[in-house]
Amino acid sequence: MVSKIVTSVGRYAIKKIGNKAINKIVEKIDEPFAAFNREILSIKPLNVGEDEEMACYRQYPNDATRCRAVGDRIREEYRRTGKYNPYSKKK
């Protein structure tokens, strides 16, 4: 009876540990492949606040500090909340 309990617990532990190990191996294999795809397909990372900053430069071409502040404010909000909507019309 005791051996059956130990065996059952052992099987459960092996399943849990084995699944985590397999997931970790798949992640390690997938990381370089994903980076390679990004490079080949030229997928660019998200440039938070870039569009808003460029729109500010078009509106105020001689006020660089103001436009940098617009971009910095949007990036800071993105760092705090993790949300970014490039089409929002907030000012």
DADAHU-V727888 format. One record per helix or strand of 3 or more residues. SS is the DSSP state (@ for helix, = for strand). FROM is the first residue (numbers start at 1). TO is the last residue. If there is no record, write none. Layout:
((SS | FROM | TO) (SS | FROM | TO))
This chain:
((@ | 2 | 40) (@ | 50 | 59) (@ | 64 | 81))
